[in-house]
Amino acid sequence: MDALLSLRNVTTGYGKKVILHDVSFDLDASSIVVLIGSNGAGKSTVL
């Protein structure tokens, strides 16, 4: 099945602070996913 969303080796941040480093994953259309983390962990940035 093809992925609905696919991330490969994503790195991003704000200023000099790295928020996400080398993140990779695939989400299928039938997937249910929960992102859990503290404030500033990068949850919204992933979306």
C-alpha angles and dihedrals in degrees: 000000000000118000118252088208127016127183123185125189095333117180123176141151148157117264107321094336114102110217100175124021124192095335117177131173145135126223121200121209090252094052124116112202134183122196112206126182146117124277110293094019093122103257095134091041090059090054 
